[in-house]
Each structure stands twice: as C-alpha cells, then as structure tokens.
C-alpha cells in the first residue's frame, strides 16, 4: 500500500477511536464498505456497538446488513419501513427538519428512522465516503472535462444540504451524530491525494483508496462489499412510488402533499 493510503487508514481509525472510545454507540448501518468499516473499528474501542438498518423487508440493504452484522459479530436492529408507515415517517421528518425537497427526504429518511429508533445517544455514520473517496456512479460516467465540477458539487451538497439536515435530525432526537470520514485529520490526508488518482475507472473500482484502507486495517472482506444509494438500497423510493401511484400522484407531488399536511 502506498504511504498515503496507510496514513489514511491510520487517520480513519484515530477518528473512530476518538468518537467511540468507552461509549455506547449506534451505527447507521447499510451493510456496505463505509458503515461496515466504521462499525468494525468502533468494535475495537467502544463500550458497546449496535447496528441499525432502515429498510423494507428483503431489501438490498437489509439483507446485506444482516449478513455483515453476523460476520463481524455485532448486534443488529432492523428498523422496518413499509407502505404502512412511510407516509407518517415523512410527515414526522418534515416537522422535525422543515425539509421539503423530495430527493433529500428520500435519502435522509433512513437516518431519521435510525435516530428515532436507537437507544444510544451517540450515532456514527459513514456519510462523506461517497463524496471524498469517489463512490458515486457519476464519477465513472462523466466526461473528463466535467469530473472536477462533479467532485466539487458533491462535496458542496454534502456540506450545505445533507449535513445540516442530518444535524437537525440528531438535535430533534437528542443524539450526537458523528462523521469519521469528515474528521479533520481524515480530510487533511484526503487533501494530499490527487482526485484524479481516486477517479474510478469502472463501478467496481469506486472508493479504491477506502478499500485499500480497509485491507490495511485488517478487514479485507469489506473491500468487496457492494452498495446502492440509500434511497434505493433501503427500498424507500420503491415504497413511496407505489403509494404515490395509488394516490394518483407523481412522486414529488406525493411528498409535497404529505409535507403540506395532506396526510394528517
């Protein structure tokens, strides 16, 4: 492994240790590389670690999370989302955050449900890995001339939209939400790596530096974990689409209807 990748592995472990040592922590857990590495490292230092996965029965994330939680020997809780509860969950989400953007709601609803359900006061998340380690499909598909703009836009949305929304969720439930991959020490190391060296050549080579870090840290099985975006992997988008269709509405209009109090 190159020196910078070893430095990255050390920085990530240090971040998780500082955030979890001697504490009872929850991990927002999708069963993929990002949250899997956080969970494995937290197990080394925390008083206890419990994994929480939001998803529909049989969804990609739920199956992956159940399998990985067993492999790494940590307790796992399935926070179920279904046609019976998603509309109420969206309404509660909106009241807690004021958020109305359908796209943001679709991928932040999972964290909302985890914070609502978990018993622990500290919640660790793998957020930021896609943006800083080039995990998004668009980095594979875009033209060379657009790549750096996509990287910048991804980080900007993370910091200006996603994180503020997530911190509002955490405040609503009285949780401390922590981001190992956005720790200053980690980002300092990331800043030394040329973004072009991290650009994935295909879907399988996304987040290559994080995969190498996982191997260096003693978790080679994580380097081969596949992942879908949370709104798809959890089954959330499919559920909302089905309900919108049943109500004779388009997806965005259905979410707007709920946020405006139409579901109450």
C-alpha positions as CSV (number, residue, x, y, z in Angstrom):
1,X,0.0,0.0,0.0
2,X,1.2,3.5,-0.8
3,X,2.3,5.7,2.1
4,X,-0.8,8.0,1.7
5,X,-3.1,5.0,1.9
6,X,-1.5,3.8,5.1
7,X,-1.8,7.4,6.5
8,X,-5.5,7.4,5.6
9,X,-6.1,4.1,7.3
10,X,-4.5,5.4,10.5
11,X,-6.4,8.7,10.3
12,X,-9.8,6.8,9.9
13,X,-9.0,4.6,12.9
14,X,-8.0,7.5,15.0
15,X,-11.2,9.3,14.2
16,X,-13.4,6.3,15.1
17,X,-11.4,5.8,18.3
18,X,-11.9,9.4,19.4
19,X,-15.6,9.3,18.6
20,X,-16.4,5.9,20.2
21,X,-13.8,5.0,22.9
22,X,-15.6,3.9,26.1
23,X,-19.0,4.9,24.8
24,X,-22.2,3.1,23.9
25,X,-22.7,3.9,20.2
26,X,-25.1,3.2,17.4
27,X,-24.0,2.9,13.8
28,X,-26.3,3.8,10.9
29,X,-25.5,0.6,9.0
30,X,-26.2,-0.2,5.4
31,X,-24.1,-3.3,5.2
32,X,-21.6,-1.7,2.8
33,X,-18.0,-0.7,3.0
34,X,-18.4,2.8,4.5
35,X,-20.6,1.9,7.5
36,X,-19.0,-1.5,7.8
37,X,-15.5,-0.1,8.4
38,X,-16.9,2.4,10.9
39,X,-18.6,-0.5,12.7
40,X,-15.6,-2.8,12.8
41,X,-13.3,0.0,14.1
42,X,-15.9,1.1,16.7
43,X,-16.0,-2.5,18.0
44,X,-12.3,-2.1,18.9
45,X,-12.9,0.9,21.1
46,X,-16.5,1.4,22.2
47,X,-18.1,0.0,25.3
48,X,-20.8,-1.3,23.0
49,X,-21.8,-1.1,19.4
50,X,-25.3,-1.7,18.0
51,X,-26.0,-1.6,14.2
52,X,-29.3,-0.1,12.9
53,X,-30.5,-0.6,9.4
54,X,-33.6,1.1,7.9
55,X,-35.2,-0.7,5.0
56,X,-38.1,-2.7,3.7
57,X,-38.4,-6.4,4.3
58,X,-36.0,-8.2,1.9
59,X,-34.4,-5.0,0.6
60,X,-30.8,-5.0,-0.6
61,X,-29.5,-3.0,2.5
62,X,-31.4,-5.2,4.9
63,X,-30.1,-8.4,3.5
64,X,-26.5,-7.1,3.3
65,X,-26.6,-5.6,6.8
66,X,-28.0,-8.8,8.4
67,X,-25.3,-10.8,6.7
68,X,-22.4,-8.5,7.6
69,X,-23.5,-7.9,11.2
70,X,-23.4,-11.7,11.7
71,X,-20.0,-11.9,10.1
72,X,-18.5,-9.1,12.3
73,X,-20.3,-10.3,15.5
74,X,-22.2,-7.2,16.3
75,X,-25.9,-6.9,17.4
76,X,-28.2,-5.7,14.6
77,X,-31.6,-4.0,14.6
78,X,-33.8,-3.8,11.5
79,X,-35.8,-0.6,11.5
80,X,-38.6,-1.5,9.2
81,X,-40.0,0.8,6.6
82,X,-43.1,-0.2,4.7
83,X,-46.2,1.1,2.9
84,X,-47.9,1.2,6.3
85,X,-45.5,3.6,8.0
86,X,-43.6,5.6,5.4
87,X,-46.1,8.4,5.0
88,X,-46.2,9.0,8.7
89,X,-42.4,8.9,8.8
90,X,-42.1,11.5,6.1
91,X,-44.6,13.8,8.0
92,X,-42.5,13.4,11.2
93,X,-39.3,14.0,9.2
94,X,-40.7,17.2,7.8
95,X,-41.9,18.5,11.1
96,X,-38.5,17.8,12.7
97,X,-36.4,19.4,9.9
98,X,-38.6,21.6,7.8
99,X,-37.2,19.8,4.8
100,X,-39.4,19.6,1.7
101,X,-37.0,18.6,-1.1
102,X,-38.1,15.1,-2.3
103,X,-34.6,14.0,-3.2
104,X,-33.2,14.9,0.2
105,X,-36.1,13.3,2.0
106,X,-35.6,10.1,0.1
107,X,-32.1,9.5,1.2
108,X,-32.2,11.1,4.7
109,X,-35.4,9.2,5.8
110,X,-33.2,6.3,6.7
111,X,-31.1,8.2,9.2
112,X,-34.2,9.8,10.6
113,X,-35.6,6.3,11.4
114,X,-32.4,5.2,12.9
115,X,-32.1,8.2,15.2
116,X,-35.8,7.8,16.1
117,X,-35.3,4.1,17.0
118,X,-31.9,3.8,18.6
119,X,-31.3,3.7,22.3
120,X,-27.8,5.1,22.2
121,X,-27.0,8.8,22.4
122,X,-24.1,8.6,20.0
123,X,-24.7,7.7,16.3
124,X,-21.8,7.1,14.0
125,X,-22.4,7.4,10.2
126,X,-20.4,6.5,7.1
127,X,-21.6,9.7,5.4
128,X,-19.0,11.5,3.3
129,X,-17.3,8.5,1.9
130,X,-19.0,8.7,-1.5
131,X,-18.1,12.3,-1.9
132,X,-14.5,12.2,-0.6
133,X,-13.5,8.8,-1.9
134,X,-15.3,8.9,-5.2
135,X,-18.1,6.4,-4.6
136,X,-20.8,7.9,-6.8
137,X,-21.6,6.4,-10.2
138,X,-21.5,9.8,-11.8
139,X,-17.7,9.9,-11.3
140,X,-17.4,6.8,-13.6
141,X,-19.9,8.0,-16.2
142,X,-19.0,11.7,-16.6
143,X,-16.7,13.2,-19.2
144,X,-13.2,14.1,-18.1
145,X,-14.0,17.8,-18.5
146,X,-16.9,17.5,-16.0
147,X,-15.2,15.4,-13.4
148,X,-13.8,18.0,-11.1
149,X,-17.0,20.0,-11.2
150,X,-18.9,16.9,-10.2
151,X,-16.5,16.3,-7.3
152,X,-16.9,19.9,-6.1
153,X,-20.7,19.8,-6.4
154,X,-20.9,16.6,-4.5
155,X,-18.9,18.0,-1.6
156,X,-20.9,21.2,-1.6
157,X,-24.2,19.4,-1.5
158,X,-22.9,17.2,1.3
159,X,-21.8,20.2,3.5
160,X,-24.6,22.6,2.6
161,X,-27.6,20.3,2.3
162,X,-27.1,16.8,3.7
163,X,-25.1,17.5,6.9
164,X,-27.3,20.4,8.1
165,X,-30.4,18.2,7.5
166,X,-28.8,15.3,9.4
167,X,-27.7,17.5,12.3
168,X,-31.3,18.8,12.6
169,X,-32.5,15.2,12.8
170,X,-29.9,14.5,15.5
171,X,-30.9,17.6,17.5
172,X,-34.6,16.6,17.3
173,X,-33.9,13.3,18.9
174,X,-31.2,14.5,21.3
175,X,-28.5,12.5,19.6
176,X,-24.8,13.3,18.9
177,X,-24.2,12.5,15.3
178,X,-20.5,11.9,14.3
179,X,-18.8,11.6,10.9
180,X,-15.5,9.7,11.0
181,X,-14.9,10.3,7.2
182,X,-15.3,14.0,7.7
183,X,-12.9,14.2,10.6
184,X,-10.3,17.0,10.1
185,X,-7.4,14.5,10.3
186,X,-9.0,12.3,7.7
187,X,-9.7,15.2,5.4
188,X,-6.2,16.5,5.8
189,X,-4.9,13.2,4.4
190,X,-7.5,13.1,1.7
191,X,-6.3,16.6,0.6
192,X,-2.9,15.1,-0.1
193,X,-4.3,12.6,-2.6
194,X,-4.8,13.7,-6.2
195,X,-8.5,13.5,-7.0
196,X,-7.6,12.1,-10.4
197,X,-5.9,9.2,-8.8
198,X,-9.1,8.4,-7.0
199,X,-11.3,8.6,-10.0
200,X,-12.9,5.2,-10.6
201,X,-12.3,3.5,-14.0
202,X,-15.5,1.4,-13.5
203,X,-18.2,0.7,-11.0
204,X,-16.1,-1.9,-9.2
205,X,-13.1,0.5,-8.6
206,X,-15.1,3.1,-6.8
207,X,-13.7,4.2,-3.4
208,X,-10.4,2.3,-4.2
209,X,-8.4,4.2,-1.5
210,X,-11.0,3.4,1.2
211,X,-11.0,-0.3,0.1
212,X,-7.2,-0.3,0.5
213,X,-7.5,1.3,3.9
214,X,-10.0,-1.4,5.0
215,X,-7.5,-4.1,4.0
216,X,-4.7,-2.3,5.8
217,X,-6.8,-2.1,8.9
218,X,-7.4,-5.8,8.9
219,X,-10.9,-6.0,7.3
220,X,-10.2,-7.3,3.7
221,X,-13.8,-8.7,3.4
222,X,-15.1,-5.1,3.4
223,X,-13.2,-4.3,0.2
224,X,-15.6,-6.4,-1.8
225,X,-18.9,-5.0,-0.4
226,X,-21.3,-3.7,-2.9
227,X,-23.7,-0.8,-2.2
228,X,-26.6,1.0,-3.6
229,X,-27.7,4.6,-2.8
230,X,-29.6,4.5,0.5
231,X,-32.9,5.5,-1.1
232,X,-32.7,2.5,-3.4
233,X,-30.9,0.0,-1.3
234,X,-33.4,0.5,1.5
235,X,-36.4,0.2,-0.7
236,X,-37.7,3.6,0.3
237,X,-38.0,5.0,-3.2
238,X,-40.0,2.0,-4.4
239,X,-42.4,2.2,-1.5
240,X,-43.0,5.9,-2.0
241,X,-43.5,5.4,-5.7
242,X,-46.1,2.7,-5.1
243,X,-48.0,4.9,-2.6
244,X,-47.9,7.9,-4.9
245,X,-49.3,5.8,-7.8
246,X,-52.0,4.5,-5.5
247,X,-53.0,8.1,-4.7
248,X,-52.8,9.1,-8.4
249,X,-49.9,11.4,-7.9
250,X,-46.3,11.8,-9.2
251,X,-43.5,11.0,-6.7
252,X,-42.6,14.6,-6.0
253,X,-46.2,15.8,-5.7
254,X,-47.0,13.0,-3.3
255,X,-44.2,14.0,-0.9
256,X,-45.2,17.7,-1.2
257,X,-48.8,16.6,-0.3
258,X,-47.5,14.9,2.9
259,X,-45.3,17.8,3.8
260,X,-48.2,20.3,3.4
261,X,-50.3,18.3,5.9
262,X,-52.3,16.4,3.4
263,X,-51.6,13.1,5.1
264,X,-52.6,14.2,8.6
